[in-house]
Amino acid sequence: MEPLKHECGVAMIRLLKPLTYYKKKYGTDRWALNKLYLLMEKQHNRGQEGAGIACVKLGAQPGEEYMFRERAEGASAITEIFNRTNGQHPQTDADATTQPSGGWESCSIFMGHLRYSTTGRSGLDYVHPFLRRNNWRAKNLALCGNFNLTNVDEVFSTIVANGQHPRKYADTHIMLEQVGHRLDREVERVYGLCKAEGLAGLDLTHSIEDRMDMANVLRSSSPLWDGGYVMCGLTGSGETFAVRDPWGIRSAFWYADDEVV
């Protein structure tokens, strides 16, 4: 029997009601952040190399940032990143953005990751969530996962054959570009339909976000993946997903009520 091994941990929370609901019922506007902290702290044994969180603010206006990330290295990374959300430490992640207007409490969707490397690579560049940015809100993608792909070469060759030029040869970067490519195609498919209907401006933006099919993105991406994985993702327009390998090599659990998933 193989010995028990530590691997990465993931967590995700999506609020189902307006933010004012949680403030009134629970007396705090950090209810979701507190739940995310608990989910990650319970998996702290998986986060000995680093941790990161990402969130999306729904209903942001043009010119206002809406997708945010914090990452840190080391066994105390969870404490460090959540202290930053309290404003106790300045932003230090070079390619992350500043805090949203109103703070992290203005976001409705959160994702967290605890890194326990199984590939030998280390450093902040390998701490999830990874971001893929774009000027179209629906094309922005944040991804984190607990996985060990056995066919990274095949996935890499496939996206290169599609014309992409990945900046790094690492499984998470490759997954991000592959899913991101399919996300781009889905948004462009719906864009064509909406333009044909004469939509423009924010009406066009909102119609694309309402009609895009994230399941279509995953159906066209995941058949190529081989190995064990649990992967979580969110887009700038508020689409969220979690997928698990069909063999159940990586376990995952979910809970839902009328307040939260």
For each residue, the residues with C-beta under 8 A, 3 or more apart:
1:
2: 5
3:
4:
5: 2 118
6: 45 46 48 116
7: 46 116 118 146 148 250
8: 46 113 114 115 116 118 128 145 146 147
9: 40 43 46 47 113 114 116 146
10: 111 112 113 114 128 144 145 146 230 231 232 242 252
11: 36 39 40 43 111 112 113 232
12: 109 110 111 112 232 234 240 242
13: 32 35 36 39 109 110 111 260 261
14: 108 109 110 240 260 261
15: 19 22 32 108 109 259 260
16: 258 259 260 261
17: 21 22 258 259
18: 21
19: 15 22 23 29 105 106 108
20: 23 24
21: 17 18 24 25 259
22: 15 17 19 25 26 28 29 31 32 259
23: 19 20 26 27 28 29 31
24: 20 21
25: 21 22
26: 22 23 31
27: 23
28: 22 23 31 34
29: 19 22 23 105
30: 33 34 104 105
31: 22 23 26 28 34 35
32: 13 15 22 35 36 107 108 110 260
33: 30 36 37 82 85 104 105 110
34: 28 30 31 37 38
35: 13 31 32 38 39 260
36: 11 13 32 33 39 40 53 110 112
37: 33 34 40 41 78 82
38: 34 35 41 42
39: 11 13 35 36 42 43 112
40: 9 11 36 37 43 44 47 51 53 78 112 114
41: 37 38 44 78
42: 38 39
43: 9 11 39 40 46 47 114
44: 40 41 47 78 114
45: 6 48
46: 6 7 8 9 43 114 115 116 146
47: 9 40 43 44 50 51 75 77 78 114 115 116
48: 6 45 75 116
49: 73 74 115 116 117 122 127
50: 47 71 72 73 74 77 114 115 124 126 127
51: 40 47 71 72 77 78 81 112 113 114 115 127
52: 69 70 71 72 77 81 112 113 115 127 128 129 144
53: 36 40 69 70 71 81 82 85 110 111 112 113 129
54: 67 68 69 70 110 111 112 129 131 142 144 234
55: 67 68 69 100 104 107 109 110 111
56: 66 67 68 107 108 109 142 234 235 236 238
57: 60 65 66 67 68 100 106 107 108
58: 66 107 108 109 238
59:
60: 57 64 65 66 100
61: 64
62: 202
63:
64: 60 61 100 101
65: 57 60 68 97 98 100 101
66: 56 57 58 60 100 137 236
67: 54 55 56 57 97 131 133 140 142 236
68: 54 55 56 57 65 96 97 99 100 104 107
69: 52 53 54 55 93 96 97 129 131 142
70: 52 53 54 81 84 85 91 93 96
71: 50 51 52 53 77 81 93 96 124 127 128 129
72: 50 51 52 76 77 80 81 124 127
73: 49 50 77 123 124 127
74: 49 50 77 80
75: 47 48
76: 72 79 80
77: 47 50 51 52 71 72 73 74 80 81 114 127
78: 37 40 41 44 47 51 81 82 114
79: 76 82 83
80: 72 74 76 77 83 84 89
81: 51 52 53 70 71 72 77 78 84 85
82: 33 37 53 78 79 85 86
83: 79 80 86 88 89
84: 70 80 81 87 88 89 90 91
85: 33 53 70 81 82 99 103 104
86: 82 83
87: 84 99 103
88: 83 84
89: 80 83 84 92
90: 84
91: 70 84 96 97 98 99
92: 89
93: 69 70 71 96 124
94:
95: 131
96: 68 69 70 71 91 93
97: 65 67 68 69 91
98: 65 91
99: 68 85 87 91 103 104
100: 55 57 60 64 65 66 68 103 104 106 107
101: 64 65 106
102: 105 106
103: 85 87 99 100 106
104: 30 33 55 68 85 99 100 107
105: 19 29 30 33 102
106: 19 57 100 101 102 103
107: 32 55 56 57 58 68 100 104 110
108: 14 15 19 32 56 57 58 238
109: 12 13 14 15 55 56 58 234 238 240
110: 12 13 14 32 33 36 53 54 55 107
111: 10 11 12 13 53 54 55 129 142 144 232 233 234 240
112: 10 11 12 36 39 40 51 52 53 54 144
113: 8 9 10 11 51 52 53 127 128 129 144 145
114: 8 9 10 40 43 44 46 47 50 51 77 78
115: 8 46 47 49 50 51 52 126 127 128
116: 6 7 8 9 46 47 48 49
117: 49 120 121 122 126
118: 5 7 8 148
119: 170 171
120: 117
121: 117 126 170
122: 49 117 126
123: 73 126 127
124: 50 71 72 73 93 127
125: 168
126: 50 115 117 121 122 123 170 172
127: 49 50 51 52 71 72 73 77 113 115 123 124
128: 8 10 52 71 113 115 143 144 145 172
129: 52 53 54 69 71 111 113 142 143 144
130: 142 143 144 172 173 176
131: 54 67 69 95 140 141 142
132: 139 140 141 142 143 176 177 180
133: 67 140
134: 139 140 184 236
135: 139
136: 139 140 187 205 208
137: 66 140 205 209 235 236 237
138: 183 187 205 208 209 212 235 236 237 239
139: 132 134 135 136 180 183 184 187 235 236
140: 67 131 132 133 134 136 137 235 236 237
141: 131 132 176 179 180 183 233 234 235 236
142: 54 56 67 69 111 129 130 131 132 233 234 235
143: 128 129 130 132 172 175 176 179 231 232 233
144: 10 52 54 111 112 113 128 129 130 231 232 233
145: 8 10 113 128 172 175 229 230 231 232
146: 7 8 9 10 46 229 230 231 250
147: 8 171 175 227 228 229 230 231 245 250
148: 7 118 171 227 228 229
149: 152 155 171 175 225 226 227 229
150: 226 227
151: 154 155 224 225 226 227
152: 149 155 156 171 174
153: 156 157
154: 151 157 158 224 226
155: 149 151 152 158 159 174 175 178 224 225
156: 152 153 159 160 166 169 174
157: 153 154 160 161
158: 154 155 161 162 178 224
159: 155 156 162 164 166 174 177 178 181
160: 156 157 163 164 165 166
161: 157 158
162: 158 159 181
163: 160
164: 159 160 177 181
165: 160
166: 156 159 160 169 173 174 177
167: 173
168: 125 173
169: 156 166 173 174
170: 119 121 126 173 174
171: 119 147 148 149 152 174 175
172: 126 128 130 143 145 175 176
173: 130 166 167 168 169 170 176 177
174: 152 155 156 159 166 169 170 171 177 178
175: 143 145 147 149 155 171 172 178 179 225 231
176: 130 132 141 143 172 173 179 180
177: 132 159 164 166 173 174 180 181
178: 155 158 159 174 175 181 182 221 224
179: 141 143 175 176 182 183 217 218 221 233
180: 132 139 141 176 177 183 184
181: 159 162 164 177 178 184 185
182: 178 179 185 186 217 220 221
183: 138 139 141 179 180 186 187 217 235
184: 134 139 180 181 187 188
185: 181 182 188 189 220
186: 182 183 189 190 212 213 214 216 217
187: 136 138 139 183 184 190 191 208 212
188: 184 185 191 192
189: 185 186 192 193
190: 186 187 193 194 207 208 211 212
191: 187 188 194 195 204 208
192: 188 189 195 196
193: 189 190 196 197 211
194: 190 191 197 199 204 207 208 211
195: 191 192 198 199 204
196: 192 193
197: 193 194 207
198: 195
199: 194 195 203 204 207
200: 203 204
201: 204 205
202: 62 205 206
203: 199 200 206 207
204: 191 194 195 199 200 201 207 208
205: 136 137 138 201 202 208 209
206: 202 203 209 210
207: 190 194 197 199 203 204 210 211
208: 136 138 187 190 191 194 204 205 211 212 237
209: 137 138 205 206 212 237 238
210: 206 207
211: 190 193 194 207 208
212: 138 186 187 190 208 209 237 239
213: 186 216 217
214: 186 217 218 235 239 241
215: 218 219
216: 186 213 219 220
217: 179 182 183 186 213 214 220 221
218: 179 214 215 221 222 241 243
219: 215 216 222 223
220: 182 185 216 217 223
221: 178 179 182 217 218 224 225
222: 218 219 225 243
223: 219 220
224: 151 154 155 158 178 221
225: 149 151 155 175 221 222 229 245
226: 149 150 151 154
227: 147 148 149 150 151 245 249
228: 147 148 245 247 249 250
229: 145 146 147 148 149 225 243 244 245 249 250
230: 10 145 146 147 242 243 244 245 250 251 252
231: 10 143 144 145 146 147 175 242 243 244
232: 10 11 12 111 143 144 145 240 241 242
233: 111 141 142 143 144 179 240 241 242
234: 12 54 56 109 111 141 142 238 239 240 241
235: 56 137 138 139 140 141 142 183 214 238 239 240
236: 56 66 67 134 137 138 139 140 141
237: 137 138 140 208 209 212
238: 56 58 108 109 209 234 235
239: 138 212 214 234 235
240: 12 14 109 111 232 233 234 235
241: 214 218 232 233 234
242: 10 12 230 231 232 233 252 254
243: 218 222 229 230 231
244: 229 230 231 248 250 251 252
245: 147 225 227 228 229 230 248 249 250
246:
247: 228
248: 244 245 251
249: 227 228 229 245
250: 7 146 147 228 229 230 244 245
251: 230 244 248
252: 10 230 242 244
253:
254: 242 261
255: 260 261
256: 260 261
257: 260
258: 16 17
259: 15 16 17 21 22
260: 13 14 15 16 32 35 255 256 257
261: 13 14 16 254 255 256
